[in-house]
Structure formats: C-alpha cells, structure tokens
Amino acid sequence: MDKKLLIIDGMNLIRRLYAALDAEPDLSRRVERTQSIAIDALAKLTTQFKPSYVVVVFDSNAKTWRHEVYPEYKLGRVPMDDQLLESLSEFAKMFRFNGLHCLRLDGWEADDLIATLAVKASQNHIKSYIVSTDKGFTQLLGDELIYQYDYFAKLGYDKAWVPEKYGVEPDQLVDYWALVGDTTNRIPGVKGIGPKTAMGIIEDFPTIEDIYANLSSFPERIQNMLSGGREQCLLSRSLVALRTDVNIGIRLSQLRYLPKATV
C-alpha cells in the first residue's frame, strides 16, 4: 500500500466551518458546534484517504517573515472573532485526543510548514494530500506526489488542473501572481495587468527576470505598465512563493496515524 500524508490546513478548515454557522447567536455555542463539526470532518477525511501520516497545521500567533519584509501583508483582512481565537488551543486538544497530530511553529505561517512537509514527504516517495481551499498551494502541484483537496467542494486538484484554471504551469504560478497580484493577502501586482495579459507575457518569458531582460520585446502599452515595476514584482514573487525549507524539527515518522480503537 502506498504511504500517504494527509495535511490539514487547520485555520482554513476551522474558519470555513465557523463562518457557516453565522446564524448561531450564542458565540460559545457556535464555537462548540464548530469543534464538533471539525472532528466529524477530520474523521471523514481520514476514512476517505486512509493516510499513513496525518497532521493538522496551525498558523503562528506572532508576525511572520512576510510581515517583516512587507508590513502591508494581509492588512485589512477581517480579524478572527475573539471567542474563536481563544478556543484554538481547545481545538488542538480535541484533535490530539482523536489521534491527530497538530503542528504550529512560532514565526511561521501554516502555508510554509505545509509546503515544507509536502516536499519532504515527496522526497521520501510519499504522496501528500493538502486539505485546503487556499489557492497558494497550487504552486506545489507540479510535483506529481503532491495533491490538493477542497473538503467543502469535494474536489481534488493535481498538476493537470493548474493550466486549465490559470493558463500557466504550476512552476510558473509565482511569477504569474507577481504580475497580477494576490488581493486576498494584499500583495500588489503590476497595475493594469490582468490574468489574460499575464498569461500572454508568461507564455513568452516565464520568469520575472526574463520579462524585464526582454522588456523591449513587448508592445509599448505593456512596456509602460511594466516599466519601473521590477523590484515590486520580485518582492511580490517572494511573498507568494511558499517556503519549502523550514526547519520544523520533526520526522515524518512522528506524524504516523494510529486510529483510536472503537469499543
């Protein structure tokens, strides 16, 4: 049987489940219901994927390196309800009680930890399934041992899906997003360049370095848009690119999934 690592983007799952219960006026009750539904969701996922290893990854409470290099990062994003924020440790306790490992590392976003785990698993010939609705993980799908799964849409994504969605290959996504920007995280692109224009640019010159080394090859309109934007593009690319080299300090064997015995 192929070994599989199931990686759950903890905050992505919890916040989506919590948001779906917005009709619940009692916040304490809303959190309790979210916890119950989250446990049920994770039980369904482990039954579906039958993983060898499982980990639920959480964001650090502290600011990360992205905030250091770009203070506007995620500025203006709707903050988490205090009641939900204060209950996160309880979520982790419940997950661990149900045999699910939890991971958080100060100063790091869950995205970078997840990317590092998936790449490390691939290097050990282990398939990874990243459970998240976050589009940022699609940049990892060029690796044929890494997949993404949307629990809410019940859809899986792989290498072949990326060009159908974005018109570029997975390994070109960070340069593509550097051009169009990432509004969710307040990362700017090049003013005036949308998805269609970016696809055409990337098709001819696949990296930001190539694009600016061949600026004169573009029509005057695109040259004017790109002119003077090289440094911002490089910064935006560094922000959208997931780190895959985080020193997490754990071995995959420590994430082995041992389902709790039922009586």
C-alpha positions in Angstrom: 0.0 0.0 0.0 1.3 3.4 -0.9 2.2 5.6 2.0 0.2 8.8 2.2 0.5 12.0 4.3 -2.7 13.9 5.0 -2.0 17.6 5.8 -4.9 19.7 7.0 -4.8 23.5 6.9 -6.3 23.9 10.3 -7.3 27.5 10.3 -8.7 27.2 6.8 -10.9 24.4 7.8 -12.0 25.9 11.2 -12.7 29.4 9.9 -14.8 28.0 7.0 -16.8 25.8 9.3 -17.3 28.6 11.8 -18.4 31.0 9.1 -21.1 28.6 8.0 -22.6 28.8 11.5 -23.1 32.6 11.4 -26.8 32.2 12.2 -25.9 30.9 15.7 -26.3 34.0 18.0 -24.5 32.4 21.0 -20.8 32.6 20.3 -19.8 30.0 22.8 -22.3 27.6 21.3 -21.1 28.5 17.9 -17.5 27.5 18.8 -18.7 24.3 20.4 -20.6 23.4 17.3 -17.6 24.2 15.1 -15.5 21.9 17.2 -17.9 19.1 16.8 -18.3 19.6 13.1 -14.5 19.8 12.7 -14.0 16.5 14.4 -16.5 14.9 12.1 -14.9 16.5 9.1 -11.5 15.1 10.1 -13.0 11.7 10.7 -14.4 11.7 7.2 -11.1 12.8 5.7 -9.1 10.1 7.4 -11.7 7.5 6.4 -11.6 8.7 2.8 -7.8 9.0 2.4 -6.7 6.2 4.7 -3.4 8.0 5.4 -0.2 6.6 6.9 0.5 10.0 8.5 -1.7 12.9 9.5 -1.0 16.4 10.7 -3.2 19.5 11.4 -1.2 22.6 10.8 -1.9 26.0 12.5 -0.6 29.5 12.0 1.7 31.1 14.5 0.2 33.9 16.6 3.3 36.0 16.0 4.0 38.0 12.9 6.0 36.2 10.2 8.9 37.0 7.9 6.4 38.2 5.3 5.2 40.9 7.7 8.8 41.9 8.3 9.6 42.5 4.7 6.2 43.8 3.7 4.2 45.4 6.6 1.1 45.7 4.4 0.9 41.9 4.1 -2.7 40.8 4.9 -3.5 44.3 6.1 -7.3 44.8 6.3 -8.2 41.2 6.5 -11.3 40.6 8.7 -9.9 39.5 12.1 -11.0 36.3 13.7 -13.7 36.5 16.4 -12.1 36.7 19.8 -14.2 33.7 21.0 -12.8 31.6 18.2 -9.3 32.8 18.6 -9.2 32.0 22.3 -10.6 28.5 21.7 -7.9 27.3 19.2 -5.9 25.5 21.9 -9.1 23.5 22.7 -9.4 22.6 19.0 -5.9 21.3 19.1 -6.5 19.3 22.3 -9.6 17.7 20.7 -7.7 16.8 17.6 -4.9 15.2 19.5 -7.4 13.2 21.6 -8.7 11.8 18.4 -5.2 10.7 17.3 -4.4 13.6 15.0 -1.1 15.3 15.4 -1.1 19.2 15.5 1.8 21.5 14.5 2.5 25.2 15.0 5.8 26.9 14.8 6.4 30.5 16.1 7.1 33.0 13.3 5.8 30.8 10.5 2.6 30.6 8.6 0.9 27.3 8.3 1.3 27.6 4.5 5.1 27.4 4.7 5.0 24.5 7.2 2.6 22.6 5.0 4.7 23.2 1.8 7.8 22.0 3.6 6.1 18.9 4.9 4.7 18.0 1.5 8.0 18.5 -0.3 9.8 16.5 2.4 7.3 13.7 2.0 7.7 13.7 -1.8 11.5 13.4 -1.3 10.7 10.2 0.6 8.4 8.9 -2.2 5.3 9.6 -0.1 2.1 11.2 -1.5 0.7 14.2 0.2 -2.8 15.4 0.2 -3.2 19.1 1.3 -6.7 19.8 2.6 -7.3 23.5 2.0 -9.2 25.9 -0.2 -6.2 28.2 -0.3 -5.1 28.7 -3.9 -1.5 29.3 -2.9 -0.9 25.6 -2.6 -1.5 25.0 -6.3 2.1 26.2 -6.9 3.2 22.8 -5.4 1.2 20.7 -7.8 4.0 20.4 -10.3 5.2 17.7 -8.1 3.3 14.6 -9.1 3.3 13.3 -5.5 1.5 16.4 -4.1 -2.2 16.9 -4.4 -4.7 19.4 -3.0 -8.2 18.6 -1.8 -11.1 21.0 -1.2 -13.2 19.4 1.6 -16.1 21.8 1.0 -16.4 21.4 -2.8 -15.3 17.7 -2.6 -12.9 18.3 -5.4 -9.3 17.3 -5.8 -6.6 19.2 -7.7 -3.4 17.9 -9.4 -0.8 19.0 -11.9 -3.1 18.8 -14.9 -5.7 21.0 -13.3 -3.5 24.1 -12.9 -3.1 25.1 -16.6 -6.8 24.6 -17.1 -7.5 27.0 -14.2 -4.7 29.6 -14.7 -3.4 29.1 -18.2 0.2 28.5 -16.8 2.1 25.6 -15.4 2.4 25.1 -11.6 6.0 26.2 -11.6 5.1 29.5 -13.3 2.4 30.5 -10.8 4.6 32.6 -8.5 5.7 34.7 -11.5 2.1 34.9 -12.7 0.9 36.1 -9.3 3.8 38.6 -9.1 2.2 40.2 -12.2 -1.5 40.0 -11.3 -1.1 40.3 -7.6 -2.8 38.5 -4.7 -5.7 40.6 -3.4 -6.5 38.1 -0.6 -3.2 38.8 1.0 -2.8 42.4 -0.1 0.1 41.6 -2.3 0.3 44.0 -5.3 0.8 43.1 -8.9 1.5 45.3 -11.8 -1.2 48.0 -12.3 -3.2 47.3 -15.4 -2.0 43.7 -15.9 -4.8 41.1 -15.5 -4.9 37.4 -15.9 -5.2 37.3 -19.7 -2.3 39.7 -20.2 -0.2 37.9 -17.7 -0.7 34.6 -19.4 0.5 36.0 -22.7 3.6 37.5 -21.0 4.4 34.3 -19.2 4.0 32.3 -22.3 6.8 34.2 -24.0 9.0 34.9 -21.0 8.3 32.5 -18.0 10.1 34.4 -15.2 10.2 38.0 -13.9 13.9 38.1 -14.7 13.2 37.0 -18.3 10.4 39.5 -18.7 12.5 42.5 -17.6 15.5 41.4 -19.6 13.3 41.4 -22.7 11.2 44.5 -22.0 11.7 45.9 -25.5 10.1 42.8 -27.0 6.6 43.8 -25.7 4.1 46.3 -27.2 4.5 49.8 -25.9 1.4 49.6 -23.8 2.7 46.6 -21.8 6.2 48.2 -21.6 4.6 51.2 -20.0 2.8 49.1 -17.4 5.9 47.0 -16.6 8.3 49.9 -16.6 9.8 50.6 -13.1 7.9 47.6 -11.6 10.7 45.1 -11.5 11.6 45.4 -7.8 8.0 45.2 -6.7 7.4 42.1 -8.9 10.4 40.4 -7.3 9.1 41.3 -3.8 5.6 40.1 -4.7 7.0 36.9 -6.0 9.0 36.2 -2.8 5.8 36.8 -0.8 3.6 34.5 -2.8 6.2 31.7 -3.1 5.8 29.1 -0.3 8.9 28.2 1.6 9.8 24.6 1.5 12.9 24.7 3.6 11.6 25.4 7.1 13.5 23.6 9.9 10.4 22.1 11.5 12.3 19.8 13.7 10.2 16.7 13.4 10.4 13.4 11.4 7.6 12.1 9.3 7.5 9.0 11.5 6.4 11.2 14.3 3.2 12.0 12.4 2.1 8.4 12.0 -1.6 8.0 12.1 -2.9 5.4 14.6 -6.7 5.5 14.6 -8.2 5.2 18.1 -9.8 1.8 18.7 -13.5 1.8 18.9 -15.3 -0.3 21.6 
